[in-house]
Structure formats: C-alpha cells, structure tokens
Amino acid sequence: MSWFVYIIEASDNSLYTGITTDLERRFQQHSCGTGAKYFNGRSPVKFVYTEVADNRSRASVREAQIKKLTRAQKQQLIMR
C-alpha cells in the first residue's frame, strides 16, 4: 500500500500538509468537515503538491519535514 504526503491550498490561501493512503477520500473528508480541524472555518481548494512514500513511517517523517518549512520554501517545493 502506498502512502501519500500532500499539501492542500485552503480557501484563505494557507497551506495544509498531511498524509493519507487515498487522496480523493481524504480531500472529501476535509471538504465534509470530518477531516482535520484545520479546515473548520476554511475550505480545502485543491491539492497543490503530492508525493509518494513507501510506508506510513516515511510519510510521517516527510510530513514533519514539510511542516517545518517556511511558506516560501513550501512554494518552492510546489513549483518543482
């Protein structure tokens, strides 16, 4: 099973980073309010970045690395 690290652009132009095994399902969860609390008061707009990881552990490590980046660094990652 593949894991994905993703960045979603929110309705307030902020960036949310997470992991999942099913990108479409996770986006729907965020849209319906059953995903992360981060989307209370804002809506997910679109995926702006996705990356495949071999397992949950590697996905979690990569998620943590991305979350530590500045917004400018995340924008550079997205533009690659």
Backbone as a chain_set.jsonl record, in Angstrom:
{"seq": "MSWFVYIIEASDNSLYTGITTDLERRFQQHSCGTGAKYFNGRSPVKFVYTEVADNRSRASVREAQIKKLTRAQKQQLIMR", "coords": {"N": [[0.844, -1.181, 0.0], [0.588, 2.162, -0.895], [1.578, 5.266, 0.506], [0.751, 8.711, 0.74], [2.078, 11.968, 0.82], [0.806, 15.147, 1.179], [-0.027, 18.48, 0.087], [-2.469, 20.832, 0.609], [-4.113, 23.603, -0.746], [-5.849, 26.038, 0.994], [-9.019, 27.806, 1.391], [-8.39, 30.31, 2.396], [-5.98, 30.824, 1.325], [-3.935, 29.608, 2.719], [-1.655, 26.889, 3.492], [-2.017, 23.439, 3.892], [-0.621, 20.54, 5.237], [-0.522, 17.007, 4.988], [-0.956, 13.386, 5.427], [-1.936, 10.372, 3.716], [-3.583, 7.357, 2.511], [-5.29, 7.43, 0.464], [-5.959, 9.8, -1.685], [-8.226, 11.133, -2.858], [-10.373, 10.351, -1.181], [-9.505, 11.473, 1.237], [-9.479, 14.209, 0.629], [-12.217, 14.608, 0.301], [-13.057, 14.071, 2.915], [-11.9, 16.235, 4.268], [-13.34, 18.269, 3.007], [-15.952, 17.761, 3.83], [-15.875, 18.187, 6.523], [-15.078, 16.189, 8.218], [-12.466, 15.688, 8.332], [-9.326, 17.064, 9.117], [-9.196, 19.353, 11.908], [-8.2, 21.733, 11.153], [-9.532, 22.657, 8.918], [-11.869, 23.73, 9.837], [-13.795, 26.486, 9.482], [-12.449, 27.217, 7.227], [-12.027, 26.174, 3.819], [-10.954, 23.331, 1.893], [-9.259, 23.834, -1.163], [-7.693, 22.844, -3.376], [-5.409, 20.18, -4.246], [-2.044, 20.996, -4.129], [0.351, 19.843, -4.112], [1.728, 16.602, -4.199], [3.238, 13.621, -3.022], [4.733, 10.438, -3.176], [5.15, 7.9, -0.715], [6.89, 5.11, 0.71], [5.903, 3.819, 2.988], [3.927, 4.211, 6.018], [5.507, 5.259, 8.061], [7.681, 6.565, 6.733], [6.187, 8.427, 5.326], [5.135, 9.951, 7.421], [7.468, 11.029, 8.531], [8.363, 12.581, 6.391], [6.188, 14.331, 6.154], [6.46, 15.762, 8.56], [8.91, 17.021, 8.041], [8.187, 18.721, 5.911], [6.256, 20.325, 7.151], [7.857, 21.862, 8.771], [9.014, 23.641, 7.064], [9.319, 26.98, 5.751], [6.757, 29.183, 4.468], [7.622, 30.197, 1.987], [9.557, 28.298, 1.287], [7.925, 26.059, 1.036], [6.415, 26.882, -1.161], [8.397, 26.844, -3.113], [8.883, 24.074, -3.205], [6.408, 23.209, -4.16], [6.453, 24.312, -6.717], [8.263, 22.801, -8.123]], "CA": [[0.0, 0.0, 0.0], [1.336, 3.411, -0.964], [1.166, 6.418, 1.308], [0.971, 9.977, 0.068], [2.226, 13.213, 1.562], [0.142, 16.121, 0.315], [-0.271, 19.856, 0.518], [-3.721, 21.376, 0.076], [-4.335, 25.036, -0.61], [-7.137, 26.304, 1.633], [-9.759, 28.968, 0.884], [-7.739, 31.548, 2.844], [-4.651, 30.761, 0.693], [-2.956, 28.922, 3.563], [-1.262, 25.566, 3.016], [-2.159, 22.375, 4.89], [0.143, 19.342, 4.88], [-0.992, 15.799, 5.652], [-0.647, 12.102, 4.794], [-3.094, 9.51, 3.505], [-3.421, 6.28, 1.532], [-6.285, 7.676, -0.582], [-6.031, 11.259, -1.818], [-9.596, 11.591, -3.118], [-11.157, 10.163, 0.04], [-9.06, 12.431, 2.242], [-9.968, 15.528, 0.233], [-13.647, 14.621, 0.621], [-13.177, 14.181, 4.368], [-11.619, 17.63, 4.613], [-14.442, 19.082, 2.481], [-17.179, 17.483, 4.59], [-15.696, 18.533, 7.925], [-14.703, 15.017, 9.016], [-11.01, 15.591, 8.276], [-8.583, 17.827, 10.123], [-9.823, 20.539, 12.494], [-7.638, 22.876, 10.437], [-10.49, 23.129, 7.924], [-13.017, 24.403, 10.456], [-13.703, 27.903, 9.169], [-11.832, 27.379, 5.902], [-12.32, 25.02, 2.962], [-9.871, 22.914, 1.001], [-9.5, 24.246, -2.544], [-7.108, 21.871, -4.3], [-4.064, 19.688, -3.956], [-1.013, 21.724, -4.86], [1.55, 19.014, -4.098], [1.619, 15.24, -3.678], [4.486, 12.862, -3.072], [4.51, 9.053, -2.752], [6.07, 7.351, 0.285], [6.825, 3.648, 0.752], [5.139, 3.329, 4.136], [3.414, 5.277, 6.885], [6.611, 5.863, 8.802], [8.376, 7.511, 5.861], [5.245, 9.513, 5.032], [5.061, 10.796, 8.613], [8.735, 11.757, 8.641], [8.369, 13.596, 5.333], [5.183, 15.321, 6.546], [7.075, 16.609, 9.593], [9.918, 17.856, 7.378], [7.496, 19.753, 5.129], [5.603, 21.246, 8.078], [8.868, 22.754, 9.335], [9.441, 24.593, 6.05], [8.627, 28.266, 5.687], [5.818, 29.252, 3.346], [8.416, 30.384, 0.769], [10.17, 27.003, 0.956], [6.838, 25.201, 0.554], [6.093, 27.35, -2.503], [9.453, 26.312, -3.988], [8.62, 22.643, -3.339], [5.225, 23.08, -5.005], [6.775, 24.72, -8.091], [9.148, 21.811, -8.784]], "C": [[0.889, 1.244, 0.0], [0.726, 4.456, -0.041], [1.512, 7.669, 0.525], [1.153, 11.082, 1.094], [1.632, 14.265, 0.635], [0.114, 17.492, 0.951], [-1.538, 20.314, -0.181], [-3.71, 22.881, 0.287], [-5.735, 25.233, -0.04], [-7.747, 27.594, 1.077], [-9.168, 30.303, 1.325], [-6.293, 31.643, 2.334], [-3.571, 30.179, 1.586], [-2.693, 27.534, 2.982], [-1.347, 24.561, 4.152], [-1.409, 21.146, 4.385], [-0.369, 18.148, 5.663], [-0.525, 14.551, 4.923], [-1.925, 11.289, 4.674], [-2.712, 8.344, 2.595], [-4.356, 6.49, 0.345], [-6.535, 9.186, -0.68], [-7.465, 11.761, -1.999], [-10.475, 11.474, -1.872], [-10.788, 11.219, 1.086], [-9.529, 13.847, 1.914], [-11.454, 15.658, 0.562], [-13.873, 14.752, 2.129], [-12.925, 15.624, 4.819], [-12.779, 18.526, 4.177], [-15.711, 18.951, 3.312], [-17.062, 17.825, 6.074], [-15.342, 17.359, 8.813], [-13.194, 14.782, 8.984], [-10.395, 16.384, 9.412], [-9.372, 19.037, 10.622], [-9.337, 21.813, 11.81], [-8.66, 23.485, 9.484], [-11.812, 23.614, 8.532], [-12.852, 25.892, 10.183], [-12.991, 28.212, 7.87], [-12.12, 26.103, 5.114], [-11.087, 24.622, 2.167], [-10.227, 23.315, -0.428], [-8.987, 23.193, -3.516], [-5.79, 21.354, -3.744], [-3.091, 20.52, -4.772], [0.291, 20.933, -4.905], [1.207, 17.633, -3.556], [2.953, 14.537, -3.906], [4.19, 11.459, -2.545], [5.575, 8.652, -1.739], [5.851, 5.835, 0.356], [5.941, 3.111, 1.865], [4.725, 4.509, 5.012], [4.534, 6.01, 7.628], [7.331, 6.913, 7.959], [7.477, 8.693, 5.506], [5.175, 10.48, 6.212], [6.322, 11.629, 8.796], [8.766, 12.889, 7.613], [7.356, 14.707, 5.633], [5.775, 16.295, 7.569], [8.121, 17.533, 8.987], [9.25, 19.017, 6.637], [6.847, 20.778, 6.054], [6.579, 22.232, 8.701], [9.35, 23.803, 8.339], [8.692, 25.912, 6.188], [7.65, 28.218, 4.512], [6.578, 29.384, 2.02], [9.058, 29.066, 0.33], [9.114, 26.02, 0.448], [6.449, 25.587, -0.866], [7.129, 26.845, -3.498], [9.243, 24.825, -4.236], [7.455, 22.419, -4.299], [5.561, 23.364, -6.471], [7.678, 23.723, -8.816], [8.39, 20.951, -9.754]], "O": [[1.821, 1.356, 0.796], [-0.488, 4.507, 0.155], [2.46, 7.679, -0.261], [0.461, 11.122, 2.112], [1.922, 14.275, -0.561], [0.217, 17.648, 2.168], [-1.669, 20.202, -1.399], [-3.346, 23.371, 1.356], [-6.699, 24.655, -0.541], [-7.081, 28.366, 0.387], [-9.421, 31.326, 0.689], [-5.493, 32.43, 2.839], [-2.392, 30.25, 1.239], [-3.413, 27.068, 2.099], [-0.819, 24.793, 5.239], [-1.556, 20.761, 3.225], [-0.623, 18.252, 6.863], [0.204, 14.63, 3.934], [-2.877, 11.489, 5.429], [-1.644, 8.35, 1.983], [-4.231, 5.806, -0.671], [-7.238, 9.764, 0.148], [-7.865, 12.726, -1.347], [-11.23, 12.391, -1.55], [-11.664, 11.786, 1.74], [-9.927, 14.597, 2.805], [-11.896, 16.7, 1.046], [-14.778, 15.464, 2.564], [-13.656, 16.159, 5.652], [-13.157, 19.444, 4.905], [-16.455, 19.918, 3.478], [-18.052, 17.759, 6.802], [-15.306, 17.501, 10.035], [-12.701, 13.801, 9.54], [-10.895, 16.369, 10.536], [-10.116, 19.665, 9.868], [-9.994, 22.851, 11.883], [-8.658, 24.696, 9.265], [-12.768, 23.877, 7.802], [-11.867, 26.494, 10.611], [-12.94, 29.37, 7.457], [-12.425, 25.065, 5.702], [-10.27, 25.47, 1.809], [-11.371, 23.152, -0.854], [-9.729, 22.705, -4.369], [-5.15, 21.985, -2.903], [-3.292, 20.725, -5.969], [1.22, 21.288, -5.63], [0.481, 17.51, -2.569], [3.684, 14.828, -4.854], [3.466, 11.314, -1.56], [6.745, 9.01, -1.875], [4.752, 5.346, 0.092], [5.302, 2.071, 1.71], [5.122, 5.65, 4.775], [4.495, 7.229, 7.792], [7.564, 8.029, 8.424], [7.947, 9.826, 5.398], [5.158, 11.695, 6.018], [6.251, 12.799, 9.172], [9.149, 14.015, 7.93], [7.632, 15.883, 5.396], [5.606, 17.509, 7.45], [8.214, 18.7, 9.369], [9.7, 20.159, 6.729], [6.883, 21.975, 5.77], [6.181, 23.32, 9.116], [10.024, 24.757, 8.727], [7.565, 25.949, 6.684], [7.716, 27.32, 3.672], [6.211, 28.744, 1.035], [9.097, 28.757, -0.861], [9.38, 25.239, -0.465], [6.18, 24.714, -1.691], [6.776, 26.457, -4.612], [9.407, 24.361, -5.364], [7.514, 21.536, -5.155], [5.012, 22.723, -7.367], [7.828, 23.816, -10.034], [8.976, 20.074, -10.39]]}, "num_chains": 1, "name": "protein.A"}
